[in-house]
Amino acid sequence: MVVKKTGKEKGFVPALIVLSLFFLFEALRLGVSSVLIDRGSERSLRLGFILNPFDAEAYLRLARTRYLFMTGSDEEVEGLFVKSLRLDPLFSYSWLGLSEVFSDKGEREKAIFSLRRAVELAPLYIANRWESALIALKVGDRQTAIESLRVVAKSHPQRRLSVFDLSWQVFGDPELILNGIVSDEALPSYLGYLIQKDRLKESLSAWERIGRSAIRVPDSLSLGYIDFLIRKERVSYAYSIWRERFGEESGSLIWNGGFEREPLGRGFDWRIGRVDGVRVDFDWAKRVEGRRSLRLGFDGEHNVDFYHIYQIVPVEPGAEYEFSSALSSEGITTRNGLGWEIVCYPRGGSLGVTEPLVGTSPWHRVWLSFKTPPECNSIMVRLRRKKSFKLDRFISGTLWVDDVRLKQVSYDNHKL
């Protein structure tokens, strides 16, 4: 049986073909236009206009191209931005570009209006906010600049250094920067920046704010700040942070005196440096207490001037202390053996040394009593071997160290 098509059905197929061709043409037109616009050159943008005269982004890109390469007058560039906004009033980048043009023309009120409109439309678009901050500073819109810099610092860790640098260059107000621009999220980065820039006073305020908040500061940053405070001779404050973060030892001012924990090499823990001719490790078999002792091996091929194992300890000026340590040795050569030395830190000045250990000796305890001079708020406790100028000068052998202790035995109330 043959089914005859009605007139309406016969007309539907050609209409469908025409409609399909139309949509195919539109897709090709818009696709080619998009490719041309993405190329960014003025010629390709003009060709894109021919294919799609209603593309707001095309007008934006042409305006930006002419503005950046100064190939158009301010009026021409302004007109292109305006055309872009007529096609898409919510296009924040066009508002931003328009604010730049108004700024160059000295039309401050229009520039600020356009700038704030751009920020309002894209409050969390970081690239937009960074550019907004720069324009705001240019036109004197302090409020928008501060708000934009705060958003960038909060949401874009990679731009924080630029934000901090710019803020100090432009504002130079520590309180404004800390409380107006640096959010809680950016505060650890800002503390690191202040350490890098050697700004002690401002870092104290930043750390106080950290203490009032619930911000989690990495141990690496805490240690970096403690080291910074030690270098700045703020040892007491550094030690208060150390106690809060890492605790304190029971019965001794020396931290990790038995070497049971891996030395941090920072803060108030042991610092162990490398030097040719000396191997430093731990001995789990030979020890006085705990699980292990510190072991130093000398290869016999170097005349070592050794001071590379030390710890910084906060002390009271004008107070008396008692230091002790367990030592053992095997085959330590040369007359210049190893012993402990206490020096005032960082001003220098030896407060005492123990008898240098040479030859072979079983575990025994060495003692040293000393009194801190006025204005000595911290000491350095270090293992010491002075360089020898004798013919027999290359040191060999092994030294073991364990159970290092320091305690205060009296305090001079009349030291001042």
C-alpha positions in Angstrom: 0.0 0.0 0.0 1.4 3.4 -1.0 0.9 6.3 1.5 0.4 9.6 -0.2 2.0 12.6 1.5 -0.1 15.7 2.2 0.9 19.1 1.0 1.9 20.1 4.5 4.2 17.1 4.8 5.8 17.8 1.5 6.6 21.4 2.6 8.0 20.3 6.0 11.1 18.6 4.6 12.5 21.6 2.6 11.8 23.8 5.6 13.7 21.5 7.9 16.6 21.5 5.5 16.7 25.3 5.3 16.5 25.5 9.1 19.4 23.1 9.5 21.5 25.0 7.0 20.7 28.2 8.8 21.9 26.7 12.1 25.0 25.3 10.5 25.8 28.7 9.0 25.3 30.4 12.3 27.6 27.9 14.1 30.3 28.4 11.5 29.9 32.1 11.6 30.2 32.3 15.3 32.9 29.7 15.4 35.1 31.5 12.9 34.3 34.8 14.6 35.5 33.4 17.9 38.7 32.1 16.4 39.4 35.5 14.8 38.7 37.3 18.1 41.0 35.0 20.0 43.9 35.8 17.7 43.8 39.3 19.2 45.2 41.3 16.3 43.3 44.3 15.1 42.9 42.8 11.6 41.4 39.6 12.9 39.2 41.5 15.3 37.8 43.6 12.4 37.1 40.4 10.5 35.4 39.0 13.6 33.1 42.1 13.7 32.0 41.4 10.1 30.9 37.9 11.0 29.5 38.8 14.5 28.8 42.5 15.1 27.1 41.8 18.4 30.1 40.3 20.3 30.8 42.4 23.4 34.2 40.7 23.9 35.3 41.6 20.4 34.8 45.3 21.2 36.6 44.8 24.5 39.6 43.2 22.9 39.9 45.8 20.2 39.6 48.5 22.8 42.3 46.9 24.9 44.6 46.4 21.9 44.3 50.0 20.9 44.8 51.2 24.5 47.8 49.1 25.2 49.6 49.8 21.9 48.4 53.4 21.8 47.0 53.0 18.3 43.8 54.9 19.0 42.8 58.1 20.7 41.2 58.1 24.2 37.8 58.9 22.6 38.0 56.0 20.1 39.0 53.6 22.9 36.3 54.9 25.2 33.7 54.4 22.4 34.7 50.8 21.9 34.4 50.1 25.6 31.0 51.8 25.6 29.9 49.6 22.6 31.0 46.5 24.5 28.9 47.6 27.5 25.9 48.3 25.4 26.0 44.8 24.2 26.7 43.4 27.7 26.3 45.8 30.6 27.5 43.1 33.0 30.9 42.7 31.3 33.2 43.7 34.2 36.4 43.9 32.2 34.8 46.6 29.9 33.9 48.7 33.0 37.5 48.2 34.2 38.9 49.3 30.9 36.6 52.3 30.8 37.8 53.4 34.2 41.4 53.3 32.9 40.5 55.6 30.0 38.6 58.0 32.3 41.6 58.0 34.6 44.0 59.0 31.8 41.6 61.8 30.8 41.5 63.1 34.3 37.8 62.4 34.8 38.2 61.0 38.3 34.5 60.7 39.3 33.7 58.7 36.1 36.8 56.6 36.6 35.8 55.7 40.2 32.2 55.0 39.2 33.4 52.6 36.4 35.9 51.0 38.7 33.5 50.3 41.5 31.0 48.9 39.0 33.6 46.5 37.7 34.4 45.4 41.3 30.7 45.0 42.0 30.2 42.7 39.0 33.2 40.5 39.7 34.0 40.8 43.4 36.0 37.5 43.6 37.7 37.6 40.2 41.3 37.9 41.3 42.9 39.2 38.1 40.2 41.8 38.0 40.7 42.8 41.6 44.4 43.1 41.2 44.0 45.4 38.3 41.2 47.2 40.2 43.6 47.9 43.0 46.2 49.4 40.7 43.6 51.7 39.0 42.2 52.6 42.4 45.6 53.7 43.6 46.0 55.7 40.4 42.8 57.6 40.8 43.0 58.0 44.6 40.2 55.6 45.5 41.8 54.4 48.7 38.8 52.3 49.9 38.6 50.3 46.7 42.3 49.8 46.6 42.4 48.4 50.2 39.4 46.2 49.6 40.8 44.8 46.4 44.3 44.2 47.8 42.7 42.3 50.8 40.7 40.1 48.4 43.8 39.3 46.3 46.0 38.6 49.4 43.3 36.3 50.9 42.5 34.3 47.8 45.7 34.2 45.7 48.8 33.0 47.7 51.1 33.5 44.6 50.3 37.3 44.6 50.7 37.9 48.3 54.3 39.1 48.0 53.2 41.6 45.4 50.3 42.8 47.6 52.6 43.2 50.6 55.3 45.1 48.6 52.8 47.4 47.0 51.0 48.1 50.3 54.3 49.1 52.0 55.3 51.2 49.0 52.0 53.1 48.8 50.6 53.2 52.3 53.6 52.5 54.6 51.2 52.2 57.5 51.8 49.0 59.5 48.5 49.1 61.3 46.5 49.7 58.1 48.3 46.9 56.3 47.9 44.4 59.1 44.3 45.1 60.0 43.0 46.4 56.6 44.7 44.4 54.0 46.0 41.2 55.6 43.2 38.7 56.2 43.6 35.7 58.6 44.3 33.5 55.6 47.2 35.7 54.5 48.6 36.3 58.0 51.2 33.5 58.1 52.5 34.6 54.7 52.7 38.2 56.0 54.7 37.1 59.0 57.1 35.4 56.7 57.3 38.5 54.6 58.1 40.7 57.7 60.8 38.2 58.7 62.3 38.4 55.2 62.2 42.3 55.3 63.7 42.4 58.8 60.8 44.2 60.3 60.9 43.3 64.0 58.3 45.7 65.4 55.7 44.9 62.8 56.3 41.2 63.2 55.5 41.4 67.0 52.1 42.8 66.1 51.5 40.1 63.5 52.4 37.4 66.0 50.1 38.9 68.6 47.2 38.8 66.2 48.0 35.2 65.3 47.9 34.4 69.0 44.4 35.9 69.3 43.1 34.0 66.3 42.6 30.3 65.5 45.2 30.4 62.7 47.3 27.3 62.4 50.9 28.3 61.9 53.2 25.7 60.4 56.1 24.6 62.7 58.6 25.7 60.0 57.3 29.3 60.2 57.2 29.2 64.0 60.8 28.1 64.0 61.8 30.7 61.4 60.2 33.4 63.6 61.9 32.1 66.7 65.3 32.2 64.9 64.5 35.7 63.7 63.8 36.8 67.3 67.0 35.2 68.5 69.0 37.1 65.9 67.3 40.3 67.0 68.2 39.5 70.7 64.6 39.0 71.7 65.5 35.7 73.3 62.9 35.8 76.1 60.1 36.4 73.7 61.4 33.7 71.4 61.6 31.3 74.2 58.0 32.0 75.3 56.9 31.0 71.7 59.1 27.9 71.9 57.6 26.8 75.2 54.1 27.3 73.8 54.8 25.4 70.6 57.2 22.7 71.8 57.1 22.6 75.6 60.1 22.6 77.9 62.3 20.0 79.5 61.8 18.9 83.1 64.7 19.6 85.5 67.1 21.1 82.9 67.4 24.2 80.8 69.0 22.2 78.0 66.5 21.1 75.4 66.8 17.5 74.2 69.9 16.9 76.4 69.8 13.1 75.9 69.5 13.5 72.1 66.4 11.3 72.2 64.6 13.4 69.6 66.0 14.2 66.2 67.5 17.7 66.5 65.6 20.4 64.8 68.6 22.4 64.0 66.7 25.6 64.8 65.3 27.5 67.7 66.5 26.3 71.1 67.3 22.7 70.0 70.7 21.4 69.1 72.2 22.8 65.9 74.6 20.4 64.2 76.7 21.7 61.4 78.8 19.8 58.9 82.6 20.0 58.8 85.2 18.0 56.9 86.8 15.3 58.9 84.0 14.8 61.3 81.1 12.3 61.1 78.2 13.0 63.5 75.5 10.3 64.2 73.8 8.5 67.0 74.9 5.4 68.9 72.0 3.2 70.0 74.3 0.7 71.8 76.5 3.0 73.9 74.6 5.4 76.1 74.2 6.6 79.7 70.4 7.0 79.7 67.6 6.9 77.3 67.8 5.1 73.9 70.9 6.6 72.3 73.8 9.0 72.6 75.5 11.5 70.2 78.6 10.2 68.5 81.4 12.1 66.8 84.0 10.3 64.7 87.2 12.0 63.5 89.0 10.6 60.5 92.6 11.6 61.4 93.1 13.5 58.2 92.0 17.0 59.3 93.1 19.6 61.8 89.6 20.4 62.8 88.6 23.7 64.4 85.4 22.4 65.8 82.4 24.4 67.2 79.7 22.9 65.1 77.4 21.4 67.7 75.7 24.0 69.9 72.5 25.1 71.6 71.3 28.6 72.5 69.8 28.8 76.0 68.0 31.7 77.6 69.5 32.7 81.0 69.1 35.4 83.6 71.9 38.1 83.8 73.9 38.0 87.1 72.8 34.4 87.9 74.9 31.3 88.8 74.5 28.1 86.8 75.7 24.6 86.9 76.4 22.7 83.7 77.2 19.0 83.4 77.4 16.3 80.7 78.3 12.7 80.3 81.3 12.0 78.0 83.2 9.0 76.8 86.0 8.7 74.3 88.1 6.2 72.4 91.4 7.0 70.8 91.1 10.8 70.7 94.5 11.9 69.4 96.4 15.2 69.6 96.8 17.4 72.6 93.8 19.5 71.6 90.9 17.3 72.6 87.2 18.1 72.9 85.3 19.7 75.7 82.4 22.0 76.4 82.5 25.8 76.2 79.9 28.3 77.5 79.9 31.7 75.8 77.5 34.7 76.2 75.4 34.9 73.1 75.5 36.9 70.8 77.9 39.3 72.4 80.6 36.7 72.9 82.9 36.2 75.9 83.7 32.8 77.3 82.1 32.0 80.6 84.0 28.7 81.1 85.3 25.5 79.5 85.7 21.9 80.6 89.0 20.1 80.5 89.6 18.9 76.9 89.1 15.1 76.6 91.8 13.1 74.9 92.7 9.4 74.6 90.3 6.7 75.8 87.9 7.2 78.7 84.8 5.4 80.0 81.6 7.3 80.7 82.1 10.0 83.2 80.5 13.3 84.1 82.1 16.7 83.5 81.0 19.8 85.4 81.2 23.5 84.9 79.9 26.3 87.2 79.7 29.9 85.9 78.0 33.2 86.5 76.4 35.2 83.8 77.5 38.8 83.5 75.1 41.8 83.4 73.1 42.1 80.1 73.8 38.5 79.2 70.3 37.1 78.4 71.4 34.0 76.6 74.3 31.7 76.3 75.7 29.3 73.7 76.6 25.8 74.9 78.9 24.2 72.4 81.3 21.3 71.9 84.7 22.8 71.2 88.0 21.6 69.8 90.6 24.3 69.0 92.7 24.0 65.9 96.2 22.7 66.7 99.4 24.2 65.5 101.6 21.3 66.6 103.1 18.8 64.2 100.7 16.1 65.5 97.6 18.1 64.6 95.3 15.7 62.7 92.7 14.5 65.1 91.2 11.0 65.1 89.1 8.9 67.4 85.5 8.8 68.7 83.6 10.9 71.3 80.3 10.1 72.8 78.0 12.6 74.5 74.9 12.1 76.6 72.7 13.5 79.3 73.6 17.2 78.9 72.1 19.3 81.8 72.0 23.0 82.9 70.3 24.4 86.0 70.3 27.7 87.8 71.7 27.5 91.3 71.4 31.1 92.5 70.4 34.6 91.4 72.1 37.8 92.3 69.5 40.3 93.3 72.1 43.1 93.3 73.5 42.4 89.9 72.4 45.8 88.6 
